[in-house]
Amino acid sequence: MATDTATPVATTTRGESTRSASFDSRYRLFNWICFGVLLVFALMWLVPLGWAIDTSLKPNAETTKVPTTWFIENPTLDSYRSTLQQGDMPKWLASSFITSAAVAAGTVITASMAAYALSRLQFRGRQFIFVLILAGIMIPGQVLIVPLFREMDGLNLLNTYWAVILPQIPTAIAVFIFKQFFDGLPRELEEAARVDGASAWHIYSRLVLPLSRPVISAVAIFTFIWAWNNLLWPLLVLTNPNLMTVPVGLATVQGTYGIRYADVMASSILGGLPLLAVFLLFQRRIVEGIAGTGLKG
């Protein structure tokens, strides 16, 4: 009897061990596949960056050699010196920081308020308005350039910071991200606040926003980066050299002095260094914001 009882137990144990080993092997295989995909995407991003750095350190004569090569015969920083001498990088950096920070702050404020209304307040046409906002995500920004330019011209705002800032603040995708996050917040907290006599504004400003720091950080950082990299719109509305942003200033220098590949790469790297600093300083916030938004959505 003891032998008969032990046999099923041993069989069950061996079966569980086999299933566990099979699961572990599949799990390791999945991890290796994910690692391979991430490695491919990392190389797709790092190789162009490495090529830009390599080209920026070459004399302009070497950049036109055929076939091209990674090897640098005579490394030099002349491209960086010429870019800094031909333009006014401190003013461009200041202009880019002012406009990008203002756009990020305006987007966070307006998008979070709109998202709170769509997520928590009950009013007629709420779903229809949300559908319109979602439809706005699918409209290319280039379609709005002419009407926005005429609007800024009619308001006499051309060649001012306001012409760069105001049209970039309304962002449909930011409203959508905030709404997805707000939908996941416990409603019991708001009900308790209402019992204590809190108004909708107090609930939004003193309860919801403090709980939304991860998504606020993510939206603010991505909006800042997008506004910093925006070339087309500032190029259209700014002609004053003292107001030019980094992309506009670098494009103007390249157009004035001619396009040289080493200078173009050096300009791109100089323009991207502040964004790299922002990412390194706030990368934890970016990850928390993306993860939090996904979990709450």
C-alpha positions in Angstrom: 0.0 0.0 0.0 2.8 2.4 0.8 4.4 1.7 -2.5 1.1 2.3 -4.4 0.6 5.6 -2.5 4.1 6.9 -3.2 3.9 6.2 -6.9 1.2 8.8 -7.8 2.9 11.3 -5.6 6.3 10.8 -7.3 4.6 10.9 -10.7 2.9 14.2 -9.8 6.1 15.7 -8.5 8.0 14.7 -11.7 5.1 16.2 -13.8 5.3 19.5 -11.9 9.1 19.6 -12.2 8.8 19.0 -16.0 6.2 21.8 -16.3 8.3 24.1 -14.2 11.4 23.4 -16.3 9.4 24.0 -19.5 8.1 27.3 -18.1 11.5 28.4 -17.1 12.9 27.7 -20.5 10.1 29.6 -22.3 10.6 32.4 -19.8 14.3 32.6 -20.6 13.7 32.4 -24.3 11.2 35.3 -24.1 13.7 37.3 -22.1 16.4 36.7 -24.7 14.0 37.7 -27.5 13.1 40.9 -25.7 16.8 41.6 -25.1 17.5 41.1 -28.8 14.7 43.5 -29.8 15.8 46.2 -27.4 19.4 45.7 -28.6 18.3 46.3 -32.2 16.4 49.4 -31.3 19.3 50.7 -29.3 21.7 50.2 -32.2 19.2 52.0 -34.5 19.4 55.0 -32.2 23.1 54.8 -31.3 24.6 54.3 -34.7 23.3 57.6 -36.2 24.4 59.4 -33.0 27.8 57.9 -33.2 28.0 58.8 -36.9 27.0 62.4 -36.1 29.8 62.7 -33.5 32.3 61.0 -35.8 31.4 63.4 -38.7 31.5 66.5 -36.5 35.1 65.7 -35.5 36.3 65.4 -39.1 37.6 68.3 -41.3 35.0 69.2 -43.9 37.3 67.8 -46.6 37.1 64.3 -45.0 33.3 64.3 -44.9 33.0 64.2 -48.7 35.4 61.3 -49.3 34.1 58.2 -51.1 33.8 55.6 -49.7 32.9 57.0 -46.3 34.6 55.6 -43.2 34.4 55.8 -39.5 38.1 56.4 -39.2 39.2 60.0 -38.6 42.5 60.9 -40.0 42.8 64.4 -38.5 40.4 64.9 -35.6 39.4 68.5 -35.1 36.9 70.7 -33.2 36.8 73.3 -36.0 33.1 72.6 -36.7 32.1 73.3 -33.2 34.2 76.5 -33.1 32.8 77.8 -36.4 29.2 77.0 -35.3 29.7 78.9 -32.0 31.4 81.8 -33.7 28.9 82.3 -36.5 25.9 82.3 -34.3 24.8 83.5 -30.9 24.3 80.2 -29.0 23.6 81.7 -25.5 20.7 83.8 -26.9 19.3 80.8 -28.8 19.5 78.6 -25.8 17.7 81.2 -23.7 15.0 81.6 -26.3 14.5 77.9 -26.6 14.3 77.5 -22.8 11.8 80.3 -22.4 9.5 79.1 -25.2 9.8 75.3 -24.4 9.3 75.8 -20.6 6.2 78.1 -21.3 4.7 75.6 -23.7 5.3 72.7 -21.3 3.7 74.6 -18.4 0.8 75.8 -20.5 0.2 72.3 -21.8 0.2 70.7 -18.4 -2.2 73.3 -16.9 -4.7 73.3 -19.8 -4.6 69.6 -20.6 -5.0 68.5 -17.0 -7.9 70.9 -16.5 -9.7 69.6 -19.6 -8.9 66.0 -18.7 -10.3 66.5 -15.2 -13.5 67.9 -16.6 -13.9 65.0 -19.0 -13.0 62.4 -16.4 -14.9 63.6 -13.4 -17.5 66.2 -14.2 -20.9 65.3 -15.6 -22.2 67.6 -18.4 -24.0 67.3 -21.7 -21.9 66.5 -24.7 -18.9 65.2 -22.7 -18.4 62.1 -24.7 -18.8 64.0 -28.0 -16.1 66.5 -26.9 -13.8 63.7 -26.0 -14.3 62.1 -29.4 -13.4 65.5 -31.0 -10.2 65.6 -29.0 -9.3 62.1 -30.1 -10.0 63.1 -33.7 -7.6 66.1 -33.2 -4.8 63.6 -32.6 -5.1 62.4 -36.2 -4.9 65.9 -37.7 -1.4 66.6 -39.0 0.0 69.8 -37.5 1.1 71.1 -40.9 -2.6 71.4 -41.9 -3.0 74.2 -39.3 0.1 76.2 -40.2 -1.6 78.7 -42.5 -4.7 79.5 -40.3 -2.5 79.7 -37.2 -0.1 82.1 -39.0 -2.9 84.3 -40.2 -4.3 84.3 -36.6 -1.0 85.4 -35.1 -0.6 88.0 -37.8 -4.1 89.3 -37.1 -3.2 89.6 -33.4 0.1 91.4 -34.2 2.0 88.7 -32.4 4.4 87.7 -35.1 8.1 88.0 -34.2 7.3 87.6 -30.5 7.6 84.7 -28.0 3.8 84.5 -27.8 3.6 83.6 -31.5 5.8 80.6 -30.7 4.2 79.6 -27.4 0.5 79.9 -27.8 -0.2 77.7 -30.9 1.9 74.9 -29.3 0.0 74.7 -26.0 -3.2 72.9 -27.1 -2.2 69.2 -27.3 -4.8 66.6 -27.8 -2.6 63.7 -26.9 -1.8 65.3 -23.5 -5.5 65.6 -22.7 -5.9 61.9 -23.5 -3.0 60.9 -21.3 -4.2 62.9 -18.4 -7.8 61.6 -18.7 -6.6 58.0 -18.8 -4.6 58.6 -15.6 -7.5 60.4 -13.9 -9.9 57.6 -14.8 -7.8 55.3 -12.7 -7.8 57.4 -9.5 -10.1 56.2 -6.7 -13.3 58.1 -6.6 -13.7 57.5 -2.9 -11.1 60.2 -2.2 -13.1 62.8 -4.1 -16.4 61.7 -2.4 -14.8 62.1 1.0 -13.5 65.6 0.0 -17.0 66.6 -1.2 -18.5 65.5 2.1 -16.0 67.9 3.8 -17.3 70.7 1.6 -14.5 70.8 -1.0 -15.4 72.4 -4.4 -14.4 70.9 -7.8 -11.5 73.3 -8.0 -10.2 72.4 -4.6 -10.4 68.7 -5.4 -8.6 69.2 -8.7 -5.9 71.5 -7.4 -5.3 70.0 -3.9 -6.1 66.3 -4.3 -5.9 65.2 -7.9 -2.8 67.1 -9.1 -0.6 66.0 -6.1 -1.6 62.4 -6.9 -0.7 63.0 -10.6 3.0 64.0 -10.3 4.3 61.1 -12.4 2.0 61.8 -15.4 2.6 65.6 -15.0 6.3 65.0 -15.1 6.1 62.8 -18.2 3.8 65.2 -20.1 5.9 68.2 -19.2 9.2 66.6 -20.2 8.0 65.2 -23.5 6.3 68.5 -24.3 9.4 70.4 -23.5 11.5 68.2 -25.8 9.0 68.4 -28.6 8.8 72.2 -28.3 12.6 72.5 -28.2 13.0 70.4 -31.4 10.3 72.3 -33.3 11.8 74.0 -36.3 9.1 74.8 -38.8 6.7 76.9 -36.7 9.4 79.1 -35.0 11.1 79.5 -38.4 7.9 80.9 -39.8 7.0 83.4 -37.1 10.5 84.6 -35.9 12.8 86.8 -37.9 14.4 88.8 -35.0 17.9 87.3 -34.3 17.5 88.1 -30.6 14.4 85.8 -30.4 15.6 82.8 -32.5 15.4 79.4 -30.9 18.3 76.9 -31.2 16.9 75.0 -34.3 16.0 78.3 -36.1 19.4 79.8 -35.3 21.3 76.8 -36.4 19.3 76.6 -39.6 19.8 80.3 -40.3 23.6 79.9 -39.9 23.7 76.9 -42.2 21.7 78.8 -44.8 23.9 81.9 -44.6 27.3 80.2 -44.6 26.5 77.2 -46.7 25.8 73.6 -45.7 29.0 71.7 -44.6 28.4 68.2 -43.3 30.7 68.5 -40.3 29.1 71.8 -39.3 25.6 70.3 -39.6 26.5 67.4 -37.3 28.2 69.7 -34.8 25.2 72.0 -34.8 22.9 69.0 -34.2 24.9 67.8 -31.3 25.1 71.3 -29.7 21.4 71.7 -30.1 20.7 68.3 -28.5 23.0 68.6 -25.5 20.4 70.4 -23.3 17.8 67.7 -24.1 20.3 65.1 -23.1 20.8 66.9 -19.8 17.1 67.1 -19.3 16.7 63.3 -19.9 19.5 62.4 -17.6 18.2 64.5 -14.8 14.5 63.4 -15.1 14.7 59.9 -16.6 13.2 58.4 -13.4 10.2 60.7 -13.7 9.8 59.8 -17.4 9.7 56.1 -16.6 7.4 56.6 -13.7 5.1 58.7 -15.8 4.9 56.2 -18.6 4.4 53.2 -16.3 1.8 55.0 -14.2 -0.2 56.2 -17.2 -0.2 52.6 -18.6 -1.3 51.1 -15.3 -4.0 53.6 -14.7 -5.4 53.6 -18.3 
